């Protein structure tokens, strides 16, 4: 994702109707990545999605 054209603040993103913004500052987990206007860091979401996918896959593979 090209971050050069993203709004710099959450307030600016909300005002313009953008879905993402980029501050250049790390999130609480140290990722320097774009964030959703609702506040979530995209890299944190990727980690969370991968963990949930792994959990779901292991649940499906476990014998009943």
C-alpha positions in Angstrom: 0.0 0.0 0.0 1.4 3.4 -1.0 1.4 5.5 2.2 2.4 8.8 0.5 -1.2 9.7 -0.4 -2.8 8.6 2.9 -4.0 11.1 5.4 -1.6 11.7 8.3 -4.1 11.6 11.2 -7.2 9.6 12.1 -9.2 12.8 12.3 -8.1 13.8 8.8 -9.0 10.3 7.5 -12.5 10.5 9.1 -13.1 14.0 7.7 -12.2 12.9 4.2 -13.9 9.5 4.3 -10.7 7.6 3.9 -10.5 4.0 5.2 -6.8 4.2 6.1 -4.3 6.7 7.4 -0.5 6.6 8.1 1.2 8.5 10.9 4.7 7.1 10.5 4.7 6.3 14.2 4.9 2.7 15.6 1.8 1.1 17.1 1.9 -0.3 20.6 3.4 -3.5 19.2 6.1 -1.6 17.2 4.7 -1.9 13.7 5.1 1.2 11.5 2.2 0.5 9.1 -1.0 2.1 7.9 -3.9 2.0 10.2 -7.6 1.6 9.6 -9.7 4.7 10.4 -11.3 2.7 13.1 -7.9 2.6 14.8 -6.4 -0.9 14.1 -2.8 -1.2 12.7 -2.8 -3.3 9.6 0.2 -5.4 10.6 -1.5 -6.2 14.0 -4.6 -7.3 12.1 -2.5 -9.6 9.8 -0.9 -11.2 12.9 -4.3 -11.7 14.5 -5.8 -13.1 11.3 -2.9 -15.6 11.0 -3.3 -16.7 14.6 -7.1 -17.2 14.1 -6.5 -19.1 10.9 -4.0 -21.4 12.5 -6.3 -22.0 15.5 -9.2 -22.7 13.1 -7.1 -25.1 11.0 -6.0 -27.0 14.0 -9.6 -27.3 15.3 -10.6 -28.8 12.0 -7.8 -31.3 11.9 -8.2 -32.5 15.5 -9.9 -35.9 15.8 -13.3 -35.9 17.4 
